[in-house]
Each structure stands twice: as structure tokens, then as C-alpha cells.
Amino acid sequence: MRPSARQVRTEAYRFYIEVALVAVLFYVGFTDFQTFKIQNNVVLLFAILYALFAIVARTPSEILSNLVLAAIMFAILLWLYSSGVIGGGDVKFMTVACLWVGLHCALLFSIILFLLIGLHVLAAWTGWATTKPMAGRLAIPYAPSIAGALIALALLGCL
């Protein structure tokens, strides 16, 4: 059975949005890796891409569960920020990333993110990646790991 013209358009829109997502993620990961900063306008673009993606690829109940997950993660990340563990850009970026991940991919995302952060810490420990003094200890940028985990989910077709 052939897909309808509407299904073909929906899949095409989804593909284009995911391509734009990967481009934005590469940009955020690269710039945070070099500057330890995540620009607000890029986080806003990341959120707008999610809204467009949700229109074509999510049901209302999935959107609601994504919003609840993002709100819970925002509260946890805000506490980590107030403790000096992560930066403010990481809070914003990870909150929007949770919108994309949703409950259906949260475990896989967490595993991939944990592995990528571990690799980044190892690279920093061996001197291959730069660190920055923060709150009395050395910090690494988290956006490259978050972006890498989301790109992996996109390539696996999990988004």
C-alpha cells in the first residue's frame, strides 16, 4: 500500500527539521567546546525547531509528556546550577534537549550522554580537551556531549 501524499509531506518535513537540528547541534557543541558559552539565540532556535517537529511528528499526549519531563529536568538542573555544578547555558540547553528526547528515549539518551561525558572527562584528564576553572575546580563544557547524544538519537531514528 502506497503512503498518502500527506504522509510523504509529513515525513519530508520531519527529515528537514532533523537535518536542521543536527546542524544546530554541531554548531552548539563546537562553540561551547571552544568558548564555554551557549548563546541564547541558538537555544531559542533549538526550541523553535522542537515546536515545528512536534507539530509534524508528535501527538498531544507526547508533547505534554515532553513538557513535563523538561520541567522536571529544569528544576533538577536549576538546583545543580545554584550549587555551581553546571553553567546557566547548560541548564537551558539540556531543558530544551529533554523536549526532544521525551520519555520514550530518555534511558537511551541518558546512557549515551553518560558515555560521552565520560569520554570528555577522560580527554580533559589526559590534556586532550580544555578545561576552565569554575567554583574552585576544573569544568568541562557539557553541550558537546548533549549534542552528541541527541545526534546519536537522531541517527538511530529514536526522536
N, C-alpha and C positions, 0 to 999 in steps of 0.2 A: 504494500500500500504506500502510495506516494504521500509525502508530507504536504500539508496545505501551504499556500503562499504566505499566510500569516506565520506559520511555524518557521518557515525558511527565513522570513524577515526577522523574527524574534531571535533565532539562532545567530543570524548575521550581526544584529545589534549587540548581542551578548559577546560575540567574538571581538568586535571592535572595542567595546568597553574594556574587555580583559586585556587587549593589546595596549590600550591607553594606560590601564592600571599598571602593567608591567613596566612601561616606560617611566611612569611617575615613581614607582618603587625603586627602579635603578637610580633615578636622579636623587631621591631622598637618601637612599643608602649610601651613595657615593659622597654626596655633600656632607652628610653627618659624619661619615668616616673621616673626612678631611678637616671639617670645621667644628665638629661637636655642636652643631646647631641645626634645628629643624625649623624651616620657615613656616609661618602661619598660613601664608597663601598656598603653600603646597599641601598642607593638611586640609585646608578648605577644598582644594581641587580633589583630593583623595575622598573627602566626604561627598562631594557632588557626584563623583564617579560612582560611589556606592548608591546614591539615590537613583541615578539612571539605571544602574544594574538591577536594583531592587524592583524597579518598575517593570523590567522585561523578564526577570528571572526568579523573583521571589513571590510567595503567597503572602497575604496579610498576616497570617499567623507566624510565618518565618520572619517577617520584618519585625513583628512585635518581640519575638524571642531574641532576635539580634539586638534590638534596642535594650532589652532587659540585661542581656549579657554585657553589653557595652557599659551600661550604667553601673552594674556591679563591679566590673573591672576598673571603671573610672574611680569609684570610691576606694578600692584597694590601692590603685596607683597613686591617688592623691595622698593617702597615708604614707606610702613609700617616698613620695616627693617631699612631704613635710619632715620625714626622717632623714632626708639628704641622701637616700639610696639611689634615686634616679633623677633626671632633669625634667623640667616642665615640658619640653618638646616631646620627650618620650611618653609622657602621660597623654598628651593629645594624640600623638601618632598611634600609640597602642590602643587607645579607646576607639578610634576610627577603624583600626585593623580588626578589632573584635566585631564590629558591624559586619565586615566582610566574612569573617570566619564563621560566625554563628555557632550554634550548639552542635550541629551535625559534623563539623570539622574541628572542634575545639581540642579534642585529645590529640589528633594527628598534628595540628598546629603546635600544640604545647611540646610535643616530643621533638619535632623538627626545630623549633625555637630553642629548646634546651640544648640540643646538639650543636646548633650554630653558635650560640653564646659560649658554650664550652670550647669550641674551636677558636673563637675570637679571644677568649681569656688565655688559652694556650699560646696563641700567636702574640698576644701582648706580653705574656710572661717570658717568652723567648726573645722578645725585642722586634718581632716582625710587624707588629701593629703598634700604633702610637697610643699613648695614654695621656690623661690630663689630671692634674691634682684637683680633687674635689672633696670637700668636707674631711680633710685630713688623710685621705687615701687616694689611690690612683683609680680613675674611672675609665671605662671604655664607652664608645657610642653604641647604643642598642639598636638604632634604626637599621644598620646593615643586616643584623640578624633577623629583625622583624620583617624587613623587606624580603630577605632571602626565604624565610619560611612562607610568606604569602605567595611569592613567585613559585615556590615548590607546590603549594596547594593549587595554584592556577594551572600549572603544567600537569598535575595529577588529575585535573578535572573535578576537584573537590569543592570549588567555590560555588 
